[in-house]
C-alpha cells in the first residue's frame, strides 16, 4: 500500500514492492532502496527523453552502487510468498525430523497440515528462498517466509522475532549447525523458537536443522567427525557437544544425527551418547539417527512414523560406559537399538518403545562396534 500511495510512477512502484517482498535489513539498507527508486524513474523518463537522461541515470547508478554493496552486508534477509499480513490459526503439535540430502514432500505436508493453513517460517543461514515456492505448493498455507541470518545481531531484531513468534509452522534448513549455535544460542531467537512449543506449533528440521532439535547438540564447532575417529578417542576436540539450547517436546535427553547410514554415523552417535553419560549430562541418554531422504514424523502423542527412503534408529544407553577416556578407544556395551522404516514399524519417543520394528543391541569394545543382528550389521 505504501508503494501505491507514495510512488505514482509504475516502475518505481513495482521496484518498491519488489524490495518489500525481498527485504534486505541493516544500517545501509536505505542505500539499496534509494539506488532503485532514483534510477528507475530516470530510466522511465528515458523512454520519453533519450540522450542526456540516460547518461545521468548511469552516473547516479555508479555513485549509489557502493551503497548496495554495503546493503549486502546486512544482518538478515527476508523473502516471502503469499499474504504479507499475519493470520492466526489452530495448530497441532508435531516434529518432522529429516535426515538431509533430499527434501521429503510428505514431511513438509505433515508440517503444513498441522499449521492449520497458517504462516510457515523457514530459518537458515545464508540460504536462498527456494523453500518458499516448494512449501507453498504442498498444501494450503497463508504464507511462506524464509529468514536468512547473516550474523548474531539479527537474533535481536524485532522484525525477525515477531515473524518467528507468529509462525504456525517452523522449519530449520540444513547447512552448518555451528552457525545456528553461534547465531541463536542464548539470544531472543532461541526464546522465540522455544515459545512455539507452548503454542503447539509444528516444528521441523533437516540435516543441520535436525542437529539442533535434540536436548543435546553436536555443534561441529571444530569441524565434523567420522565414526572411526570418534570411537578411537571420545574426547577428540572434534567431539564438540553442547546443551541447554532448544527445548522440543519429548526430546529431553535426546541427541540426533542425520545422513546416518550414508555417512556411517552409528559409531559417532554411540560416542556422543557415551560422552553425555560420562560427563554427567544425563544418566541414560538417547539417540535418534535418520537416514538421508527420510524423515521421522512425531505426532502430539509422541508416536513416530517414518516416511521416505531408508531407516530411522532409536538408541537407548544402559548407563555409564565402561571406558570413556581421553586418548583411549571407547568401550560401551549393551546399547539397545530399535529401527523402523516406511510402512514398517512405529516408535513412541515418550515411552521409548516400538511396535512392528526391529530390535537389537550394539556395543563398542576398544573402539570397534559389534551388533547382535544376524550378520553382525550395526545398521
N, C-alpha and C positions, 0 to 999 in steps of 0.2 A: 504493500500500500504506500509506503514511504516513497518508493521509486515512482509510483504513478503520480503522486502529488508534487514531488519536487522536480521531476525531470519530464518536460514536455517532449523533448527530442526522443523519438522512438529508439534510436541506437543507444543513447545514454541510459534510457530506462532499462533496456534489455541487459546492458552491461551491469548496471546496479543490481538487478535481480539475480543475475548470474553470480555476482560476488557474494550476495547474501545467501545464495544456495551453497556455494563453495566458500565457506567463511575461512579467512586467514586471520588469526588473532595474534596480537603482540603490539609492542610500543610503536612500531613503524608501519602497522597495517594501513594507516591512513595514506601512506605513500602509494601503496598499490591501488587504492581506491581513486586517488587523485590522478594517477597515471592514466587509468582507463577513462575516467569521466571527463578529463580535459582533452585527451587526444581524440576520443570518439566523436565529439561534436565537430572538431576540425576536419575529420575525415568525412563527416556528413556534409559539411559546408563545401568540401572539395567537389562533391558531386554537382554542386551548383557553380562554384567559382574555382576553376582549375588554376594551377600555377603556384602563386605565392603561398596560398593556404597550405598546400602540400609541404612546402619547404618548412613553414612554421611548425606544422604538426610534427614533422620528423624531428625538428630541433627540440621541441618540447619533450618528445619521447626520449631523446638522448639525455636530456637534462634530468628527467624524472626517473629514468630506468634504474639508477642506483637505489632509489627508494624501494623498488620492487625486490631488489637483491636483499636488502635489509628485512623486508617483509617475509621473505622465505625463511628467515631465522626466527620466526615467531615460535611461541611455546606450544602451540597445538593448532590443528585444523579440524573443521567440522564439515562434512558433506551429508546431504540428506536427500531422500526421495519420499514423496507423499505429503501429508498435511504438516505444515510447519508449526502449527499450534499444538497444545498439549491436550490429551484426551485421557480420561480415567476409565479403566475397565476392570472387570472382575478377573483376577489371575489365579492360577493354580500352581502350587509349588512343584518344582521338578529340577533335576540336574541332568545335563547332557554332557557326558564325559567322553570326549572324542580323541581317537588315537593318532590323528595327524595324517599328513600326506594327501589325503583325499577327503573332500567335504562330503558328508553323508546327508543326502536330501531328507531322509526320514528323521534324522536327529534334529535338523532345523525345523521341520514340520512339527515335531514334538514341542519345541520352544514356542513356535508361532501359535499352535493350538492352545497352549496354556497361557498365552498372553492375553487372551480374550479379544484379540483384534486390536491391541493397543500399540504403543510405540516401542519398537525394538532398537536397542542401542548396542553398537559394536565398538569395543575398545581395542586399541592396538598401539604400537609404537612405530611410526614411520611407514605405515601401510597406505595403500590406495583405497578407493571407495567401492571396489568390486563387489563386496558383500551386499551393498545396498540393493542393486537390481536382483542379485541372486536370491536373497531372502524375500524380497518383495513379491517374487513370482511364485513362491512356495505356499502361500496362503494369504488370508485376509489380515492385513495389518493397517494401522493408521499411518505409520511412517517407519522408515528405517534410517538411522543416522549412524555414521561412523565418526568416532572421535579419535584422531591420530595424535598421540602425545609426542612432543619433541624435547621436553625437559621436565624436571620435577616441579618447576614453577607452575605448570599447568594444573597440577593436582590441588591447587588452592584457588583456582579460578572459579568465580561464582556461576558462570555460564556452564562450565563443564559439570560442576557439582549438581546444578539444577537438572540438567539433562539426564544424568545418571539416576538421581533420586526419583525422577518422574517416569523412569522406564517401566514398561510392563513385561519386558524380557531383556536379558543381558547376555551378550556373547563376547568372550575374550578370545581374540585371534591368536594364531601361532606367531612365532618369531623367536625372541630371546627372553626367557623368563628373568634373566638378570636385569633387564630394563624395567620389567614390571615391579620387581622388588625394589630397585633403586628409585623409581619414579613414584611409586604408590605407597610403599610400606610406611606406616606412621604419618600419614597425611590424611586430609579430609576425603580424598578419593577412597581410601581404604574404608573409612567410616560410611561413605555413601554406598559402596558396594555391599557392605555388611547390612546396611539398613534395608536393602531389598529383601533379604531373607525374612525379616519380620512382616513384610507385606506379601509374602508368598509369591514372589516374583520368580519365574523360572530362570535358571542361570546355566550357561554352558561355556565350555572352553575346549580348544583343540591344541595339542602339542604343548607349546609353552603356556598357552592359556589353561590347559589341563593341569600343568605342573603346579600352579598356584592355588588350585581349588581344594587341596588337602589341608589337613591340620598342620602337617609338616611339609616343607618345600625343599627340593633340591634346587638351589639357586643358580647353579652353573656359574657362580661368580668368578671362579678361577678357570673356567672352561669346562667342557664336558668330560665325561669319564667312561671308559668301557668296563664291561663286567670283569675281564681278567685283571685289569689294573686295580679295580676296587676290591676284589676278593683277595688280592695279594697284599694289600695294605689298607685296611678300613679307615685309617687316619691319614691317608694321602690328602694333600691340600686340595685336590680336585673334588674330594667328597665334602662339598660345601653345603651344609644344611642350615635351615632356619625355621622359625616357628612364630606363633602369635601374629599372624597376618590375616588372611581371610577366614571367616567362620561360616562354612557352608553347612546346611542341615545334614546331620547324621555322619559327618565326615571327621568327627573327633577321633584322634589317634591314628588317622589315615595319612599315608603318603602315596602319591600317584606317580605313574610313569607311562610314557607313550611310545609309539613306534616299537612296540615291545618285542615281538619275535623278529621282525625285520632287522633290528639293530642288536639283537641278543642281549636284552637288558634284564633278564631274570637275575643274573649274578649281582648286578649293581643294586637292584631293588632289595635283594636279601641283605646286601651290605648296608644300605641305608637303614633298614629295619634294625640291624644289629647295632648300629651306631646310636639310633634313637633309644633303644633299650639300654645299652651300655652307659650312655650319658645321662640316664635317669629322666628323660623327657616323657616317657610312657612305660608302664610296666609290661604291657603286651601289645606293642604297636601292630598296625595292619597296613597292608599294601594293596593297591589296585593297579594292575598293568593292562593297558588297552592296545590292541593291535592297530596298525595303520589301516585306514579305510573302514574302521569300525567305530562304534560308539556304545557306551553303556548309558541307558536311559533309566533314571531313578524316579519313581513316582512319589507322591506325597506320603505314602506309607513306608517308603524305604525299599520297595521292591524294584529290583533292577532286571531289565531285559537287555539283550544285545541285538544291535542291528548293523547291517553292513557286512563286510568280509572280515574273516579272522576270528579271534577269540578274545575273551577277557578273563583275567586271572585275579582271584581274590586270595590274598595271603594273610595268614594269622600266625604270629610268633608264639612260641610256648613260654617265653620268659627271657631270661638273660642268655646271651651266647656264652659258650664255654671258653672261647679265646677271641678276644677283640682288643687287640693292642696295636700301637703304632709300629709299623715296620714288620709286622708279623701276619702271615696269612690267616684269614678268618676261619674259625670253626664254630658252627652254629647248627645244631641238629634239631630235627623234628618240626619244621615249619609246615603247617597244613596249607594246601592249595586247593581251590575249587575253581573249575573253569567252565564257562558257558559260551555258547556260540549262537548265531542267529537261528531261532527256532529250536534250540537245544539247551533248555535249562533256564532257570531264573535264580536270582540271589537277592536275599534281603540284607541290606547293609546295616539295618538297625539290630537285628538278631544275629547277623553274620552267619546265616545258614542258607543252604541252597537246595534246589529241587530239580531233579532230572538233568543235572550236570555231571561232571566228572571230578571225583575227589582223590587226592593222592598227597604224598608227603615228600618234601625235599630237604636236603641237608647240605651244609658246607663243611668239608673236612680238609684242613690245611689248604684252604683256598680253592678247592675243587668241589663242584656241585654234583650231587647224586640224587636220584629220584626213585620212588617206589613204583613208578609206572612200568608197564611191560616194555622192555627195550631200554629202560633207563632214561627216557627223554625227560628233561626238566620242563618241557612245554606240552 
